Amino acid sequence: DDNKSQSCLMFLMHLDQELNFKDKRIRDTLDYAFKHFLAAQYPNGAWPQQFAAPPDPKEFPVQKARYPKTWSRTYPKKDYRGHYTFNDNSIADMLNVLLEAHRIYGDRKFLAAAKKTGDFMLLAQMPEPQPGWAQQYNADMEPAWARKVEPASISGGESQGVMRTLINLYRKPGDARYLEPLPRALA
């Protein structure tokens, strides 16, 4: 949340690169962080607001976003930290880390996770009549409440951020490595 872990990882990657990848403590720290970051990704390519444990694929089916049958106007007071979360640029920040890790280390697992994130962004677009994005989604891919001030809704701010992120994912570097093959979401 709020680019805390992602910015630390970004710093460590750049430090590792600056030190010519020779500091074992930094490499061990990065290996540990990458292992857990990648374990946090949901089967559909989404990311939680906070990581607790690797997701069980049976509990998180890959499906397109949908509207709930009813919209609750009452704050449910449920734990939202495991929801698929666009709020506060969480997914965009993860995508930036993945693409930078791929650029620095050349490991295709980072690119694969980035492509999967792009796939999720397209899955998360709501259908008509309001084809935007929500701040967060439950495991059924329905807009979901988070904090009391974040009701289940389609959000102009998150929609704008997702569209900007998708454009950046498509254009990211002038480096063909990122676009060969095109992410499934963009092909």
MDAnalysis code that builds the backbone (N, CA, C; Angstrom):
import MDAnalysis as mda
import numpy as np

u = mda.Universe.empty(561, n_residues=187, atom_resindex=np.repeat(np.arange(187), 3), trajectory=True)
u.add_TopologyAttr("name", ["N", "CA", "C"] * 187)
u.add_TopologyAttr("resid", np.arange(1, 188))
u.add_TopologyAttr("resname", ["ASP", "ASP", "ASN", "LYS", "SER", "GLN", "SER", "CYS", "LEU", "MET", "PHE", "LEU", "MET", "HIS", "LEU", "ASP", "GLN", "GLU", "LEU", "ASN", "PHE", "LYS", "ASP", "LYS", "ARG", "ILE", "ARG", "ASP", "THR", "LEU", "ASP", "TYR", "ALA", "PHE", "LYS", "HIS", "PHE", "LEU", "ALA", "ALA", "GLN", "TYR", "PRO", "ASN", "GLY", "ALA", "TRP", "PRO", "GLN", "GLN", "PHE", "ALA", "ALA", "PRO", "PRO", "ASP", "PRO", "LYS", "GLU", "PHE", "PRO", "VAL", "GLN", "LYS", "ALA", "ARG", "TYR", "PRO", "LYS", "THR", "TRP", "SER", "ARG", "THR", "TYR", "PRO", "LYS", "LYS", "ASP", "TYR", "ARG", "GLY", "HIS", "TYR", "THR", "PHE", "ASN", "ASP", "ASN", "SER", "ILE", "ALA", "ASP", "MET", "LEU", "ASN", "VAL", "LEU", "LEU", "GLU", "ALA", "HIS", "ARG", "ILE", "TYR", "GLY", "ASP", "ARG", "LYS", "PHE", "LEU", "ALA", "ALA", "ALA", "LYS", "LYS", "THR", "GLY", "ASP", "PHE", "MET", "LEU", "LEU", "ALA", "GLN", "MET", "PRO", "GLU", "PRO", "GLN", "PRO", "GLY", "TRP", "ALA", "GLN", "GLN", "TYR", "ASN", "ALA", "ASP", "MET", "GLU", "PRO", "ALA", "TRP", "ALA", "ARG", "LYS", "VAL", "GLU", "PRO", "ALA", "SER", "ILE", "SER", "GLY", "GLY", "GLU", "SER", "GLN", "GLY", "VAL", "MET", "ARG", "THR", "LEU", "ILE", "ASN", "LEU", "TYR", "ARG", "LYS", "PRO", "GLY", "ASP", "ALA", "ARG", "TYR", "LEU", "GLU", "PRO", "LEU", "PRO", "ARG", "ALA", "LEU", "ALA"])
u.atoms.positions = np.array([
    [0.835, -1.181, 0.000],
    [0.000, 0.000, 0.000],
    [0.881, 1.246, 0.000],
    [0.467, 2.255, -0.718],
    [1.151, 3.552, -0.766],
    [2.614, 3.478, -1.187],
    [2.955, 2.508, -2.013],
    [4.297, 2.391, -2.584],
    [5.389, 2.195, -1.530],
    [5.033, 1.639, -0.397],
    [6.035, 1.456, 0.669],
    [7.016, 0.347, 0.301],
    [6.525, -0.847, 0.140],
    [7.407, -1.974, -0.169],
    [7.987, -1.852, -1.574],
    [7.152, -1.392, -2.510],
    [7.613, -1.295, -3.893],
    [8.785, -0.310, -4.020],
    [8.701, 0.834, -3.359],
    [9.775, 1.819, -3.467],
    [11.053, 1.309, -2.820],
    [10.934, 0.554, -1.728],
    [12.121, -0.034, -1.103],
    [12.785, -1.039, -2.035],
    [11.969, -1.862, -2.656],
    [12.503, -2.845, -3.583],
    [13.151, -2.167, -4.785],
    [12.528, -1.121, -5.276],
    [13.093, -0.377, -6.402],
    [14.475, 0.193, -6.019],
    [14.558, 0.761, -4.823],
    [15.844, 1.304, -4.348],
    [16.902, 0.201, -4.287],
    [16.541, -0.931, -3.695],
    [17.506, -2.023, -3.561],
    [17.954, -2.571, -4.921],
    [17.046, -2.645, -5.873],
    [17.431, -3.107, -7.215],
    [18.452, -2.160, -7.833],
    [18.204, -0.861, -7.709],
    [19.137, 0.111, -8.287],
    [20.473, 0.108, -7.542],
    [20.438, -0.079, -6.231],
    [21.680, -0.186, -5.461],
    [22.444, -1.432, -5.882],
    [21.752, -2.539, -6.029],
    [22.377, -3.779, -6.480],
    [23.060, -3.575, -7.828],
    [22.373, -2.930, -8.728],
    [22.933, -2.653, -10.053],
    [24.156, -1.748, -9.943],
    [24.065, -0.713, -9.128],
    [25.179, 0.235, -8.961],
    [26.407, -0.454, -8.377],
    [26.173, -1.455, -7.518],
    [27.281, -2.195, -6.894],
    [27.691, -3.410, -7.730],
    [27.277, -3.422, -8.985],
    [27.622, -4.489, -9.927],
    [27.207, -5.875, -9.433],
    [26.101, -5.935, -8.694],
    [25.495, -7.193, -8.253],
    [26.445, -8.032, -7.396],
    [27.345, -7.368, -6.640],
    [28.375, -8.086, -5.887],
    [28.111, -8.164, -4.382],
    [27.099, -7.471, -3.886],
    [26.824, -7.491, -2.443],
    [25.834, -8.617, -2.138],
    [26.326, -9.678, -1.493],
    [25.507, -10.854, -1.229],
    [24.309, -10.520, -0.329],
    [24.475, -9.650, 0.638],
    [23.350, -9.319, 1.531],
    [22.219, -8.651, 0.755],
    [22.567, -7.794, -0.175],
    [21.541, -7.139, -0.990],
    [20.869, -8.173, -1.891],
    [21.658, -9.033, -2.517],
    [21.083, -10.073, -3.394],
    [20.155, -10.998, -2.611],
    [20.584, -11.407, -1.407],
    [19.737, -12.278, -0.583],
    [18.435, -11.577, -0.211],
    [18.529, -10.307, 0.123],
    [17.338, -9.518, 0.468],
    [16.401, -9.416, -0.732],
    [16.968, -9.136, -1.893],
    [16.155, -9.039, -3.105],
    [15.521, -10.381, -3.462],
    [16.282, -11.455, -3.349],
    [15.722, -12.777, -3.646],
    [14.544, -13.084, -2.728],
    [14.681, -12.770, -1.456],
    [13.601, -12.976, -0.490],
    [12.383, -12.123, -0.859],
    [12.621, -10.859, -1.151],
    [11.525, -9.949, -1.494],
    [10.831, -10.382, -2.781],
    [11.596, -10.712, -3.816],
    [10.990, -11.137, -5.080],
    [10.154, -12.397, -4.897],
    [10.675, -13.343, -4.126],
    [9.941, -14.587, -3.879],
    [8.566, -14.273, -3.287],
    [8.530, -13.392, -2.307],
    [7.268, -13.083, -1.639],
    [6.387, -12.152, -2.465],
    [6.977, -11.224, -3.176],
    [6.177, -10.356, -4.059],
    [5.456, -11.213, -5.093],
    [6.180, -12.102, -5.750],
    [5.569, -12.917, -6.794],
    [4.553, -13.894, -6.219],
    [4.778, -14.365, -5.003],
    [3.815, -15.262, -4.355],
    [2.509, -14.551, -4.028],
    [2.555, -13.241, -3.908],
    [1.353, -12.464, -3.555],
    [0.420, -12.265, -4.740],
    [0.898, -12.465, -5.949],
    [0.055, -12.223, -7.121],
    [-1.041, -13.274, -7.217],
    [-2.256, -12.805, -7.436],
    [-3.394, -13.698, -7.579],
    [-3.360, -14.409, -8.936],
    [-4.070, -15.535, -9.068],
    [-4.093, -16.267, -10.343],
    [-4.550, -15.410, -11.528],
    [-5.384, -14.402, -11.281],
    [-5.865, -13.548, -12.368],
    [-4.911, -12.399, -12.687],
    [-3.799, -12.294, -11.960],
    [-2.820, -11.240, -12.206],
    [-2.935, -10.054, -11.272],
    [-3.962, -10.027, -10.435],
    [-4.170, -8.916, -9.499],
    [-3.190, -8.994, -8.337],
    [-3.216, -7.936, -7.540],
    [-2.391, -7.855, -6.334],
    [-3.275, -7.404, -5.180],
    [-3.001, -7.894, -3.977],
    [-3.766, -7.448, -2.813],
    [-3.240, -6.110, -2.302],
    [-4.027, -5.485, -1.454],
    [-3.528, -4.267, -0.821],
    [-2.378, -4.616, 0.123],
    [-2.527, -5.712, 0.840],
    [-1.469, -6.195, 1.727],
    [-1.349, -7.701, 1.575],
    [-0.125, -8.198, 1.676],
    [0.143, -9.625, 1.508],
    [0.092, -10.326, 2.855],
    [-0.692, -11.396, 2.927],
    [-0.747, -12.202, 4.140],
    [-0.197, -13.609, 3.876],
    [-0.646, -14.220, 2.795],
    [-0.217, -15.568, 2.438],
    [-0.473, -15.766, 0.946],
    [0.255, -16.697, 0.321],
    [-0.010, -16.959, -1.099],
    [-1.472, -17.350, -1.305],
    [-2.108, -16.826, -2.344],
    [-3.520, -17.127, -2.584],
    [-3.727, -18.559, -3.073],
    [-4.818, -19.143, -2.644],
    [-5.217, -20.467, -3.106],
    [-5.998, -20.281, -4.410],
    [-5.502, -20.797, -5.532],
    [-6.192, -20.595, -6.813],
    [-7.659, -21.017, -6.811],
    [-8.026, -22.019, -5.992],
    [-9.423, -22.455, -5.933],
    [-10.333, -21.366, -5.359],
    [-9.776, -20.502, -4.533],
    [-10.576, -19.447, -3.912],
    [-10.642, -18.172, -4.760],
    [-9.807, -18.109, -5.795],
    [-9.723, -16.897, -6.607],
    [-9.764, -17.241, -8.093],
    [-10.950, -17.585, -8.588],
    [-11.054, -17.951, -10.005],
    [-10.795, -16.750, -10.920],
    [-10.278, -17.038, -12.078],
    [-10.036, -15.991, -13.075],
    [-11.351, -15.737, -13.800],
    [-11.853, -14.521, -13.679],
    [-13.117, -14.158, -14.318],
    [-13.147, -12.655, -14.566],
    [-14.063, -12.247, -15.412],
    [-14.217, -10.833, -15.737],
    [-14.996, -10.119, -14.638],
    [-14.769, -8.822, -14.547],
    [-15.484, -7.992, -13.579],
    [-16.978, -8.001, -13.886],
    [-17.751, -7.870, -12.833],
    [-19.199, -7.841, -12.991],
    [-19.794, -6.962, -11.897],
    [-21.001, -6.543, -12.149],
    [-21.719, -5.753, -11.152],
    [-22.389, -6.692, -10.159],
    [-22.420, -6.328, -8.891],
    [-23.137, -7.160, -7.923],
    [-24.645, -7.061, -8.149],
    [-25.373, -8.040, -7.662],
    [-26.837, -8.007, -7.797],
    [-27.424, -6.842, -7.021],
    [-26.840, -6.534, -5.885],
    [-27.280, -5.381, -5.086],
    [-26.049, -4.612, -4.625],
    [-26.224, -3.301, -4.458],
    [-25.144, -2.441, -3.990],
    [-25.455, -2.044, -2.548],
    [-24.653, -2.486, -1.645],
    [-24.857, -2.121, -0.247],
    [-24.376, -0.692, -0.005],
    [-25.201, 0.086, 0.617],
    [-24.820, 1.455, 0.990],
    [-24.344, 1.518, 2.436],
    [-24.262, 0.352, 3.066],
    [-23.837, 0.274, 4.457],
    [-22.432, -0.305, 4.530],
    [-21.572, 0.361, 5.251],
    [-20.192, -0.106, 5.427],
    [-20.203, -1.465, 6.133],
    [-19.651, -2.525, 5.489],
    [-19.749, -3.871, 6.058],
    [-18.728, -4.188, 7.157],
    [-17.734, -3.330, 7.336],
    [-16.696, -3.539, 8.366],
    [-15.980, -4.878, 8.184],
    [-15.680, -5.235, 6.943],
    [-14.958, -6.475, 6.644],
    [-13.506, -6.151, 6.306],
    [-12.657, -7.129, 6.506],
    [-11.248, -6.972, 6.165],
    [-11.112, -6.916, 4.639],
    [-10.574, -5.847, 4.147],
    [-10.462, -5.623, 2.706],
    [-9.033, -5.772, 2.202],
    [-8.098, -6.052, 3.065],
    [-6.687, -6.028, 2.671],
    [-6.325, -7.086, 1.635],
    [-7.165, -8.106, 1.467],
    [-6.905, -9.121, 0.454],
    [-7.606, -8.876, -0.867],
    [-8.385, -7.786, -0.943],
    [-9.076, -7.470, -2.198],
    [-8.068, -7.130, -3.298],
    [-8.487, -7.351, -4.536],
    [-7.708, -6.903, -5.685],
    [-7.770, -5.369, -5.654],
    [-6.619, -4.709, -5.545],
    [-6.627, -3.286, -5.197],
    [-5.893, -2.397, -6.192],
    [-6.651, -1.502, -6.830],
    [-6.068, -0.430, -7.643],
    [-5.802, 0.812, -6.799],
    [-6.522, 0.939, -5.697],
    [-6.449, 2.128, -4.853],
    [-4.995, 2.487, -4.521],
    [-4.729, 3.781, -4.480],
    [-3.393, 4.310, -4.153],
    [-2.313, 3.815, -5.113],
    [-2.691, 3.509, -6.340],
    [-1.748, 3.066, -7.377],
    [-1.029, 1.769, -7.025],
    [-1.621, 0.958, -6.163],
    [-0.946, -0.264, -5.713],
    [-0.517, -1.151, -6.874],
    [-1.424, -1.400, -7.807],
    [-1.093, -2.297, -8.912],
    [-0.132, -1.631, -9.892],
    [-0.294, -0.354, -10.132],
    [0.634, 0.362, -11.011],
    [2.047, 0.339, -10.425],
    [2.150, 0.509, -9.114],
    [3.465, 0.467, -8.472],
    [4.091, -0.920, -8.593],
    [3.275, -1.971, -8.442],
    [3.786, -3.331, -8.608],
    [4.271, -3.556, -10.035],
    [3.500, -3.075, -10.985],
    [3.876, -3.235, -12.385],
    [5.217, -2.553, -12.665],
    [5.410, -1.364, -12.134],
    [6.684, -0.660, -12.328],
    [7.855, -1.454, -11.754],
    [7.669, -2.053, -10.589],
    [8.723, -2.867, -9.990],
    [9.035, -4.070, -10.884],
    [8.000, -4.734, -11.365],
    [8.206, -5.912, -12.208],
    [8.954, -5.578, -13.492],
    [8.551, -4.493, -14.132],
    [9.214, -4.119, -15.383],
    [10.659, -3.683, -15.140],
    [10.890, -2.993, -14.038],
    [12.257, -2.580, -13.727],
    [13.109, -3.794, -13.345],
    [12.535, -4.746, -12.617],
    [13.274, -5.968, -12.277],
    [13.643, -6.735, -13.543],
    [12.716, -6.783, -14.494],
    [13.031, -7.457, -15.755],
    [14.129, -6.711, -16.505],
    [14.053, -5.386, -16.513],
    [15.081, -4.598, -17.202],
    [16.454, -4.816, -16.573],
    [16.510, -4.816, -15.256],
    [17.796, -4.927, -14.563],
    [18.340, -6.349, -14.599],
    [17.496, -7.344, -14.337],
    [17.973, -8.713, -14.176],
    [17.723, -9.602, -15.390],
    [16.835, -9.174, -16.279],
    [16.572, -9.950, -17.488],
    [15.802, -11.243, -17.249],
    [15.292, -11.434, -16.052],
    [14.562, -12.664, -15.731],
    [13.129, -12.545, -16.238],
    [12.740, -13.487, -17.086],
    [11.422, -13.429, -17.732],
    [10.265, -13.648, -16.765],
    [10.541, -14.161, -15.565],
    [9.447, -14.339, -14.605],
    [8.850, -12.984, -14.216],
    [9.667, -11.944, -14.224],
    [9.153, -10.611, -13.905],
    [8.282, -10.080, -15.041],
    [8.709, -10.346, -16.249],
    [7.920, -9.925, -17.404],
    [6.612, -10.702, -17.468],
    [6.665, -11.984, -17.159],
    [5.441, -12.796, -17.157],
    [4.449, -12.267, -16.119],
    [4.940, -11.909, -14.942],
    [4.063, -11.361, -13.903],
    [3.501, -10.005, -14.338],
    [4.299, -9.205, -15.041],
    [3.822, -7.908, -15.536],
    [2.720, -8.105, -16.578],
    [2.921, -9.051, -17.491],
    [1.899, -9.332, -18.507],
    [0.605, -9.810, -17.860],
    [0.752, -10.648, -16.850],
    [-0.411, -11.150, -16.127],
    [-1.151, -9.994, -15.437],
    [-0.406, -9.020, -14.947],
    [-1.015, -7.835, -14.342],
    [-1.803, -7.055, -15.387],
    [-1.255, -6.926, -16.583],
    [-1.979, -6.270, -17.677],
    [-3.254, -7.017, -18.018],
    [-3.182, -8.332, -18.008],
    [-4.384, -9.142, -18.254],
    [-5.448, -8.842, -17.206],
    [-5.029, -8.756, -15.951],
    [-5.993, -8.451, -14.892],
    [-6.651, -7.088, -15.107],
    [-5.873, -6.120, -15.505],
    [-6.438, -4.782, -15.707],
    [-7.576, -4.810, -16.722],
    [-7.412, -5.617, -17.757],
    [-8.481, -5.725, -18.751],
    [-9.656, -6.536, -18.218],
    [-9.383, -7.573, -17.450],
    [-10.464, -8.343, -16.827],
    [-11.274, -7.473, -15.854],
    [-10.608, -6.545, -15.213],
    [-11.239, -5.728, -14.173],
    [-12.088, -4.582, -14.720],
    [-12.006, -4.325, -16.013],
    [-12.855, -3.259, -16.563],
    [-14.308, -3.701, -16.467],
    [-15.118, -2.847, -15.876],
    [-16.530, -3.159, -15.691],
    [-17.246, -3.166, -17.034],
    [-18.291, -3.971, -17.154],
    [-19.076, -3.972, -18.393],
    [-19.961, -2.725, -18.471],
    [-20.584, -2.548, -19.620],
    [-21.565, -1.469, -19.772],
    [-22.625, -1.620, -18.687],
    [-23.192, -0.576, -18.219],
    [-23.238, 0.758, -18.788],
    [-22.140, 1.695, -18.280],
    [-21.271, 1.232, -17.378],
    [-20.232, 2.104, -16.838],
    [-18.898, 1.365, -16.889],
    [-18.247, 1.339, -18.054],
    [-17.068, 0.497, -18.242],
    [-15.777, 1.096, -17.686],
    [-15.804, 1.457, -16.421],
    [-14.606, 1.960, -15.752],
    [-14.042, 0.895, -14.829],
    [-13.296, 1.333, -13.842],
    [-12.675, 0.425, -12.880],
    [-13.053, 0.841, -11.464],
    [-13.041, -0.111, -10.562],
    [-13.312, 0.147, -9.149],
    [-11.988, 0.321, -8.405],
    [-12.077, 0.839, -7.191],
    [-10.864, 0.935, -6.383],
    [-10.372, -0.446, -5.978],
    [-11.309, -1.311, -5.644],
    [-10.964, -2.666, -5.264],
    [-12.112, -3.608, -5.608],
    [-11.751, -4.891, -5.733],
    [-12.701, -5.938, -6.127],
    [-12.588, -7.100, -5.145],
    [-13.709, -7.768, -4.917],
    [-13.670, -8.995, -4.124],
    [-13.283, -10.161, -5.040],
    [-13.224, -11.369, -4.488],
    [-12.807, -12.538, -5.263],
    [-13.790, -12.885, -6.376],
    [-15.033, -12.362, -6.304],
    [-16.023, -12.566, -7.362],
    [-15.920, -11.510, -8.460],
    [-14.893, -10.657, -8.367],
    [-14.654, -9.574, -9.331],
    [-15.784, -8.550, -9.342],
    [-16.319, -8.280, -8.178],
    [-17.328, -7.240, -8.002],
    [-16.698, -6.089, -7.224],
    [-17.042, -4.842, -7.562],
    [-16.533, -3.728, -6.762],
    [-16.854, -3.977, -5.286],
    [-15.895, -3.688, -4.416],
    [-16.056, -4.007, -3.000],
    [-15.679, -2.819, -2.115],
    [-16.289, -2.780, -0.965],
    [-15.942, -1.782, 0.048],
    [-14.519, -2.021, 0.540],
    [-13.862, -0.956, 0.932],
    [-12.616, -1.056, 1.694],
    [-12.878, -0.322, 3.010],
    [-12.230, 0.825, 3.191],
    [-12.485, 1.597, 4.411],
    [-13.856, 2.264, 4.327],
    [-14.275, 2.823, 5.437],
    [-15.603, 3.444, 5.517],
    [-15.801, 4.531, 4.459],
    [-14.735, 5.174, 4.055],
    [-14.823, 6.251, 3.060],
    [-14.594, 5.744, 1.635],
    [-14.536, 4.425, 1.446],
    [-14.286, 3.830, 0.137],
    [-15.360, 2.795, -0.188],
    [-16.551, 3.270, -0.563],
    [-17.635, 2.327, -0.870],
    [-17.385, 1.585, -2.178],
    [-18.092, 0.496, -2.322],
    [-18.046, -0.247, -3.580],
    [-18.608, 0.656, -4.665],
    [-17.788, 0.962, -5.658],
    [-18.217, 1.878, -6.717],
    [-17.222, 1.827, -7.862],
    [-17.620, 2.453, -8.955],
    [-16.706, 2.660, -10.067],
    [-16.064, 4.021, -9.812],
    [-14.758, 4.090, -9.952],
    [-14.029, 5.294, -9.554],
    [-13.367, 5.963, -10.759],
    [-13.654, 7.244, -10.926],
    [-13.010, 7.999, -12.003],
    [-11.510, 8.063, -11.831],
    [-11.059, 8.243, -10.591],
    [-9.618, 8.333, -10.325],
    [-8.896, 7.040, -10.661],
    [-9.425, 5.917, -10.187],
    [-8.795, 4.635, -10.485],
    [-8.913, 4.302, -11.965],
    [-10.042, 4.636, -12.580],
    [-10.199, 4.376, -14.016],
    [-9.135, 5.114, -14.808],
    [-8.919, 6.357, -14.466],
    [-7.891, 7.144, -15.158],
    [-6.504, 6.538, -14.927],
    [-6.235, 6.130, -13.696],
    [-4.936, 5.526, -13.385],
    [-4.711, 4.217, -14.121],
    [-5.745, 3.381, -14.209],
    [-5.609, 2.103, -14.920],
    [-5.362, 2.350, -16.403],
    [-6.113, 3.269, -16.995],
    [-5.905, 3.553, -18.424],
    [-4.491, 4.062, -18.678],
    [-4.009, 4.932, -17.811],
    [-2.644, 5.457, -17.952],
    [-1.634, 4.307, -17.811],
    [-1.857, 3.420, -16.862],
    [-0.949, 2.297, -16.648],
    [-0.957, 1.345, -17.834],
    [-2.124, 1.078, -18.402],
    [-2.189, 0.209, -19.578],
    [-1.427, 0.824, -20.754],
    [-1.574, 2.109, -20.939],
    [-0.826, 2.788, -22.010],
    [0.664, 2.680, -21.748],
    [1.072, 2.904, -20.502],
    [2.490, 2.799, -20.162],
    [3.005, 1.379, -20.331],
    [2.180, 0.390, -19.998],
    [2.596, -0.992, -20.182],
    [2.812, -1.282, -21.663],
    [1.934, -0.784, -22.493],
    [2.066, -0.992, -23.933],
    [3.305, -0.278, -24.485],
    [3.521, 0.953, -24.026],
    [4.606, 1.774, -24.560],
    [5.887, 1.652, -23.768],
    [5.837, 1.057, -22.602],
    [6.845, 1.150, -21.547],
    [8.210, 1.600, -22.045],
    [9.062, 0.736, -22.382],
    [10.334, 1.238, -22.881],
    [10.319, 1.211, -24.385],
    [11.283, 1.824, -24.958],
    [11.469, 1.692, -26.388],
    [12.252, 0.421, -26.630],
    [12.018, -0.571, -25.836],
    [12.774, -1.803, -25.842],
    [11.842, -2.942, -26.235],
    [12.103, -3.553, -27.347],
    [11.214, -4.584, -27.878],
    [11.087, -5.788, -26.944],
    [12.015, -5.964, -26.004],
    [11.917, -7.110, -25.093],
    [10.576, -7.133, -24.376],
    [10.013, -5.969, -24.098],
    [8.781, -5.903, -23.339],
    [7.562, -6.235, -24.180],
    [7.677, -6.104, -25.456],
    [6.496, -6.254, -26.294],
    [6.554, -7.465, -27.202],
    [7.506, -8.350, -26.994],
    [7.593, -9.564, -27.800],
    [7.481, -10.774, -26.905],
    [6.456, -11.564, -26.962],
    [5.227, -11.240, -27.636],
    [4.445, -10.218, -26.825],
    [3.503, -9.584, -27.470],
    [2.669, -8.628, -26.757],
    [1.990, -9.314, -25.586],
    [1.828, -8.598, -24.472],
    [1.054, -9.192, -23.376],
    [-0.298, -9.643, -23.915],
    [-0.786, -10.784, -23.422],
    [-2.086, -11.317, -23.874],
    [-3.164, -10.241, -23.779],
    [-3.057, -9.407, -22.757],
    [-4.068, -8.376, -22.535],
    [-4.067, -7.337, -23.661],
    [-2.943, -7.201, -24.339],
    [-2.829, -6.130, -25.322],
    [-2.765, -6.638, -26.745],
    [-2.686, -7.939, -26.900],
    [-2.552, -8.498, -28.250],
    [-3.868, -8.408, -29.002],
])
